[in-house]
Amino acid sequence: MRLFIAIDFDDKSYFKEMQDQIPTDTAKLNLTGSYHLTLKFLGEVEDNKADMIKERLGKIKVEPFSVSTGNVGFFPSESHINVIWVGFKDNNKIIHLQEQVENSLMDLFKKEDRFHPHITLARVKFVKDKEKFVEILKNIKIKEKTFEIKNIKLIKSTLKPEGPVYEDLGVFS
């Protein structure tokens, strides 16, 4: 099964408002319908490892904290956009939580090379007018919003033709 560990954000209307500002006339996009911040992507995992992962995540003490949204950005670069995302103003507590996840699973999974806290808004398939597209992205209006983080989730992702289907396998606080 395909697994990842994430912070889940369920205010869909907030993120949808940002997505609605992404120009669909100058690019072919896959818009995200689920808004989460992936702390660690585990990939394909044998079913019998899931209980061990849950046990280790259960030992992490998630101290509740607040985080506020920041800017819209893109990966990997302005000249070659694959992903459009929204970031956060102060990442320190998110990064600390991600490090706890890494440390709890370090003998089971390879450590992430880079971690950049973000929520994916869209995946970009093709851009017709890159200059216009980038200009519009840079001018997306963001109303800062603060979210309370109280837990992390182990999530199963099943890939379907219409997009991924997510199932929570565990919630840890």
Phi, psi and omega in degrees: 000151183266120187233154169209163180246132187211164166262128183262138177240120186254011175274078184299323183296325180298311182287327178298322178301321176291317179301323182296344179271352179280125184289122179264353179277343181249004181204153172261123187231155164248110181276138179283142177249347179245133185245107179217158177252110182286120177274324178201126174268122183267334182079207180287124183233137177296141183307322184289349178273344185301317181296322179295319178297314179300317180300315181291319178295328179295341179274349179281130177266107179274103177282121181304140179210166179251148177217139181248142179293153181239242186260166171267139179217187181211152176244151350279336181202170179297328182279344180215088186268121175252327185224137173251132187219166171242136182254193183231152183289315182236108185267356190304314182288327176294315180297319177299317179296318179297321178296323177296318178298311179305311183296324182289338184243013190299332179272356180255329185223150177295141179291142177296138178287315180224146176227124179231104183300123180198164172241124180288130175261323182201151170253134185261125179265319184202140177239126179282307184239089187299317182299313179295318181301311181296318180300316179295318179300319181293340182255013177297131181276128179242125169269116181302137178224140178256134179243143174267125179256122183236345183202171172235162182230147168264121188238135174266133180243118177252120182279128179234160179303327181275001179126170182290147175246128184253142178224125178287125176261343178187146176239130187233128182229000000 
